[in-house]
Amino acid sequence: MESSSVDILIVEDEKELSESMKMLLEAKGYRVEIASTGKKAEERIQNKKYDIAIIDLFLPDISGIDLLKKFDPRQFPRTRKIILTGHASLESAIQALNFGADAYLVKPVSPDDLLKTIAEQLEKQSQEIAMVQEKVMMLVERTLKERLKKLEDEKYI
């Protein structure tokens, strides 16, 4: 996926950190928006689908885990969710992964680690999309074969 077509939402209340991540990612060609609270993030995801959501584990109004739960896979099947925390623990990592996080990064995160994680998540997203497309094509092919056979059996062909 070309970076210029990738939409990223950063949900982070530390203004300096969110702005520096935004500058880094925009310099790489990504389209980036920031939400400083869970409420603002919820408003943004109601109006737009994001390829990547980078979510701070501790926000002023909601936990990152509770925000993760808002990214229902049926409504946001393509969004890859990356948890970012300055308070890493095995328990929070397991909880984040259990509630749908695709990656877990510890602050301070290096620019290289952030970019690498985003690239990995976009690759996984591309693989998932390709797999779904393949399944759809197989279903279409099977359905067409069944209908053609039915038409042949009924002597329409």
C-alpha positions as a LaTeX table, in Angstrom:
\begin{tabular}{lrrr}
\hline
Residue & $x$ (\AA) & $y$ (\AA) & $z$ (\AA) \\
\hline
Met1 & 0.00 & 0.00 & 0.00 \\
Glu2 & 1.38 & 3.38 & $-0.99$ \\
Ser3 & 1.97 & 5.66 & 2.00 \\
Ser4 & 0.05 & 8.54 & 0.38 \\
Ser5 & $-3.15$ & 6.50 & 0.56 \\
Val6 & $-2.72$ & 5.48 & 4.21 \\
Asp7 & $-4.79$ & 7.25 & 6.87 \\
Ile8 & $-3.44$ & 7.18 & 10.42 \\
Leu9 & $-5.16$ & 8.33 & 13.60 \\
Ile10 & $-2.94$ & 9.17 & 16.57 \\
Val11 & $-4.81$ & 9.13 & 19.89 \\
Glu12 & $-2.38$ & 10.68 & 22.34 \\
Asp13 & $-2.84$ & 13.37 & 25.00 \\
Glu14 & 0.85 & 14.35 & 25.11 \\
Lys15 & 0.82 & 17.18 & 22.56 \\
Glu16 & 4.57 & 17.21 & 21.94 \\
Leu17 & 4.66 & 13.46 & 21.30 \\
Ser18 & 1.60 & 13.43 & 19.05 \\
Glu19 & 2.88 & 16.39 & 17.02 \\
Ser20 & 6.34 & 14.82 & 16.59 \\
Met21 & 4.79 & 11.51 & 15.47 \\
Lys22 & 2.54 & 13.40 & 13.06 \\
Met23 & 5.51 & 15.27 & 11.55 \\
Leu24 & 7.50 & 12.04 & 11.19 \\
Leu25 & 4.64 & 10.15 & 9.56 \\
Glu26 & 3.63 & 13.01 & 7.25 \\
Ala27 & 7.26 & 13.29 & 6.13 \\
Lys28 & 6.94 & 9.63 & 5.05 \\
Gly29 & 3.80 & 10.47 & 3.05 \\
Tyr30 & 1.11 & 9.25 & 5.44 \\
Arg31 & $-2.09$ & 11.23 & 6.04 \\
Val32 & $-2.27$ & 11.80 & 9.80 \\
Glu33 & $-4.90$ & 13.14 & 12.19 \\
Ile34 & $-4.60$ & 13.59 & 15.95 \\
Ala35 & $-7.18$ & 13.12 & 18.69 \\
Ser36 & $-6.09$ & 14.16 & 22.20 \\
Thr37 & $-8.91$ & 12.34 & 24.00 \\
Gly38 & $-10.92$ & 9.17 & 23.61 \\
Lys39 & $-14.05$ & 11.23 & 22.96 \\
Lys40 & $-12.37$ & 13.08 & 20.08 \\
Ala41 & $-11.13$ & 9.76 & 18.70 \\
Glu42 & $-14.65$ & 8.31 & 18.84 \\
Glu43 & $-15.96$ & 11.34 & 16.92 \\
Arg44 & $-13.27$ & 10.91 & 14.26 \\
Ile45 & $-13.89$ & 7.19 & 13.73 \\
Gln46 & $-17.60$ & 7.84 & 13.26 \\
Asn47 & $-16.77$ & 9.96 & 10.21 \\
Lys48 & $-13.75$ & 8.22 & 8.73 \\
Lys49 & $-12.10$ & 4.82 & 8.47 \\
Tyr50 & $-8.41$ & 4.69 & 9.32 \\
Asp51 & $-5.82$ & 2.16 & 8.20 \\
Ile52 & $-3.83$ & 2.56 & 11.42 \\
Ala53 & $-4.86$ & 3.80 & 14.87 \\
Ile54 & $-2.06$ & 4.52 & 17.34 \\
Ile55 & $-3.71$ & 4.60 & 20.77 \\
Asp56 & $-2.19$ & 5.73 & 24.06 \\
Leu57 & $-3.06$ & 3.28 & 26.82 \\
Phe58 & $-3.80$ & 6.09 & 29.33 \\
Leu59 & $-5.96$ & 8.92 & 28.02 \\
Pro60 & $-7.52$ & 11.66 & 30.17 \\
Asp61 & $-11.12$ & 10.52 & 29.67 \\
Ile62 & $-11.02$ & 6.82 & 28.77 \\
Ser63 & $-8.53$ & 3.98 & 28.86 \\
Gly64 & $-6.88$ & 2.89 & 25.65 \\
Ile65 & $-8.36$ & $-0.56$ & 26.25 \\
Asp66 & $-11.89$ & 0.89 & 26.35 \\
Leu67 & $-11.16$ & 2.82 & 23.16 \\
Leu68 & $-9.87$ & $-0.39$ & 21.53 \\
Lys69 & $-13.28$ & $-1.94$ & 22.19 \\
Lys70 & $-14.87$ & 0.82 & 20.06 \\
Phe71 & $-12.99$ & $-0.53$ & 17.02 \\
Asp72 & $-15.46$ & $-3.36$ & 16.39 \\
Pro73 & $-13.88$ & $-5.63$ & 13.74 \\
Arg74 & $-17.21$ & $-5.80$ & 11.88 \\
Gln75 & $-17.26$ & $-2.03$ & 11.54 \\
Phe76 & $-13.50$ & $-1.51$ & 11.21 \\
Pro77 & $-12.18$ & $-4.68$ & 9.56 \\
Arg78 & $-9.11$ & $-3.04$ & 8.03 \\
Thr79 & $-8.00$ & $-0.81$ & 10.90 \\
Arg80 & $-4.77$ & $-2.00$ & 12.51 \\
Lys81 & $-4.51$ & $-0.87$ & 16.12 \\
Ile82 & $-1.21$ & $-0.08$ & 17.82 \\
Ile83 & $-1.17$ & 0.52 & 21.59 \\
Leu84 & 1.40 & 3.01 & 22.85 \\
Thr85 & 2.22 & 3.21 & 26.55 \\
Gly86 & 4.70 & 4.66 & 28.97 \\
His87 & 3.55 & 2.17 & 31.62 \\
Ala88 & 4.33 & $-1.18$ & 30.06 \\
Ser89 & 3.47 & $-4.38$ & 31.83 \\
Leu90 & 2.85 & $-7.94$ & 30.78 \\
Glu91 & $-0.72$ & $-7.64$ & 32.06 \\
Ser92 & $-1.48$ & $-4.52$ & 29.99 \\
Ala93 & 0.11 & $-6.06$ & 26.89 \\
Ile94 & $-1.98$ & $-9.22$ & 27.21 \\
Gln95 & $-5.12$ & $-7.21$ & 27.90 \\
Ala96 & $-4.48$ & $-4.97$ & 24.88 \\
Leu97 & $-3.92$ & $-7.93$ & 22.59 \\
Asn98 & $-7.02$ & $-9.69$ & 23.94 \\
Phe99 & $-9.13$ & $-6.64$ & 23.14 \\
Gly100 & $-7.92$ & $-6.28$ & 19.58 \\
Ala101 & $-4.57$ & $-4.51$ & 19.58 \\
Asp102 & $-2.37$ & $-5.62$ & 16.71 \\
Ala103 & 0.86 & $-4.26$ & 18.19 \\
Tyr104 & 2.15 & $-2.84$ & 21.47 \\
Leu105 & 4.86 & $-0.18$ & 21.70 \\
Val106 & 6.55 & 1.29 & 24.77 \\
Lys107 & 7.28 & 5.01 & 25.16 \\
Pro108 & 9.61 & 6.50 & 24.40 \\
Val109 & 9.32 & 4.81 & 21.03 \\
Ser110 & 12.08 & 5.40 & 18.52 \\
Pro111 & 11.10 & 6.75 & 15.10 \\
Asp112 & 12.56 & 3.61 & 13.50 \\
Asp113 & 10.49 & 1.29 & 15.72 \\
Leu114 & 7.33 & 3.28 & 15.03 \\
Leu115 & 7.89 & 3.26 & 11.26 \\
Lys116 & 8.82 & $-0.44$ & 11.29 \\
Thr117 & 5.69 & $-1.35$ & 13.28 \\
Ile118 & 3.47 & 0.66 & 10.94 \\
Ala119 & 5.06 & $-0.99$ & 7.89 \\
Glu120 & 4.54 & $-4.45$ & 9.43 \\
Gln121 & 0.90 & $-3.69$ & 10.22 \\
Leu122 & 0.25 & $-2.36$ & 6.72 \\
Glu123 & 1.80 & $-5.52$ & 5.26 \\
Lys124 & $-0.47$ & $-7.68$ & 7.44 \\
Gln125 & $-3.43$ & $-5.57$ & 6.36 \\
Ser126 & $-2.51$ & $-6.09$ & 2.69 \\
Gln127 & $-2.21$ & $-9.84$ & 3.24 \\
Glu128 & $-5.63$ & $-9.96$ & 4.90 \\
Ile129 & $-7.20$ & $-7.98$ & 2.05 \\
Ala130 & $-5.60$ & $-10.27$ & $-0.54$ \\
Met131 & $-6.87$ & $-13.33$ & 1.32 \\
Val132 & $-10.42$ & $-11.94$ & 1.44 \\
Gln133 & $-10.28$ & $-11.04$ & $-2.25$ \\
Glu134 & $-9.10$ & $-14.56$ & $-3.08$ \\
Lys135 & $-11.95$ & $-16.09$ & $-1.07$ \\
Val136 & $-14.47$ & $-13.84$ & $-2.81$ \\
Met137 & $-13.10$ & $-14.80$ & $-6.22$ \\
Met138 & $-13.29$ & $-18.50$ & $-5.33$ \\
Leu139 & $-16.90$ & $-18.06$ & $-4.21$ \\
Val140 & $-17.80$ & $-16.18$ & $-7.39$ \\
Glu141 & $-16.10$ & $-18.83$ & $-9.53$ \\
Arg142 & $-17.88$ & $-21.66$ & $-7.71$ \\
Thr143 & $-21.25$ & $-19.89$ & $-7.99$ \\
Leu144 & $-20.75$ & $-19.27$ & $-11.70$ \\
Lys145 & $-19.80$ & $-22.90$ & $-12.31$ \\
Glu146 & $-22.88$ & $-24.09$ & $-10.40$ \\
Arg147 & $-25.17$ & $-21.78$ & $-12.37$ \\
Leu148 & $-23.60$ & $-22.73$ & $-15.69$ \\
Lys149 & $-24.04$ & $-26.39$ & $-14.84$ \\
Lys150 & $-27.68$ & $-25.74$ & $-13.93$ \\
Leu151 & $-28.22$ & $-23.96$ & $-17.25$ \\
Glu152 & $-26.55$ & $-26.82$ & $-19.12$ \\
Asp153 & $-28.68$ & $-29.37$ & $-17.28$ \\
Glu154 & $-31.80$ & $-27.44$ & $-18.19$ \\
Lys155 & $-30.61$ & $-27.30$ & $-21.82$ \\
Tyr156 & $-30.35$ & $-23.52$ & $-21.98$ \\
Ile157 & $-26.75$ & $-23.79$ & $-23.12$ \\
\hline
\end{tabular}
